[in-house]
Amino acid sequence: QAELEAAGGAVAAAPLPEGGEFTGFVFAPALFQVGSNAIVTRSDGSESGCNITEVFLTALGPQYNVYLGQDEAGQPIFKWCAESDMRAYPTGGN
């Protein structure tokens, strides 16, 4: 650890001051996790089933990269979307 810090490859986090609270930005948690299925609104207003491949927590809220399937040439189709463009996939429960 000391070698990494000396080389500038790692920076040790400073501990909180005694009795202090974290004052940095806290990102909103994601509602969906990688590997789960969801329904996403497409750019034309229609909805499609999708599989979540990446989740990024940002200051604008969680952003998701979702897999929508393949095009006619067999190339994968992905879409970046916000949580507001998605809803939970029905599970069929009562």
Salt bridges, closest charged atoms under 4 A:
GLU47 OE1 - ARG87 NH2 2.90
